[in-house]
Amino acid sequence: MSKALIDTYESSAKIMAQMLIAARQDAWEKVTELEQSYMLKIEVIKTLEQTLRLQSLSLTPEQHKRKQVLVQQILADDGEIRDLLYPVMHRITDMIFDAQLHARIPPDTL
């Protein structure tokens, strides 16, 4: 059970790393696709973590260290993705605002 948990953290970290690569390439559709796979892995992690707790099982010290490293890696990659996403979100917001503004102003007044 604990090996399955670590394996799932490993695959989650790999997906997050792929998401970061896609974000760096401005391939946001790919990021979204990968995010769906990532979220499925997170649901598996939640289930495995809960099962371990209910069965009063725990990770070995080595597994616990590996989990910490993986979580830190996932969080770092997630943070970088967010940093890359903010300028994109601002551009989209500006485009929406401009479109709304032009929709309100009659064309003959421009």
N, C-alpha and C positions, 0 to 999 in steps of 0.2 A: 504493500500500500504506500509506504513512504517513498519507495523508488518511483512509483507511478507519479507521485506528487512532484518530485524533483524533475522527472522527465517532462512533465507538463510545464513546469516553470522554464525548463530549457527551451522547449518548443515555443513558448510564449515570448521569451527573450529573442529568439531567432526571428519570429514574425515582427516584433517591434523593431528590430534592426532593419528588416526589409522595408518596413514602413518609413523609417528614417531615410533610407537610401532613396525611396520613391519621393519623399518630401523634398529632399535636396535637389532632385531632378524636376521638381515642380509637377510631378505626376500625381495630382490629388485624387484622381479617379482610382488609381492603383492603391493609394493610401486607404481610401474608403473600402475597397475590396478586402485588403489585408486586415483592416480594422474589424470587419465582420468575423474573420477567422480568429483574430486575437480575442474578441469578446467571447467566443465559444470556448476558447481555452480557459479564460478567466472563470467562466461558469463551472468548468470541470475542476479547476483549482479550488473554488469555493466548496464544491461537493466533497472533494478529497480531504480538504482541511477539516470540514465538519465531521466526516467519517472518522478521521484520525482522533479528533477530540472525543467523539462519542464512544469510541473503542478504547479510550485512554492510552492511545499509542503516541509515540513521539519520534521525531527525527533523531538520527545519530548526530553527534557533534559535527562530523564532517558534512552531513547533509544540511544541517542548520547553517553552517558557514556558506555552503554552496548556494543555498536559498537566499541568504543575505546578499551575496554577490550578484545573483541574478536579479533580485528585486532592485538593487541599486542601479544596475545596468538598464533595466526597464524604465525606471524613473528618469534616469539621465537622458535616454533616448526620447522618452515622452516629452521631457522639458524642451529638448532641442526641436522636436516636431512642432510644439506649441510656438516656439520662437519663430519658426519658419512660417507658421500659419497666420500669425497676427497681421503681417503686412498684406497678405492675401485677403483676409477678412476686411481690412480697412478699404482695400480697393473695391471689393464687392459692395460694401456699405456705401461708399462714395458713388458707385454706379447706380445703385438703387435710389439714393437720394437725388442724383441728377435726373434720373428717369421720372421720379415722382414730381420733381420741380418742373420739368418740361411738360408733363402731363397736365399740370395746373395752369400753366401760362398759355394763353391763346397764341397760336402760331403767328398771327399777324403782328404781335407786339414784340417779337424777337428780333 
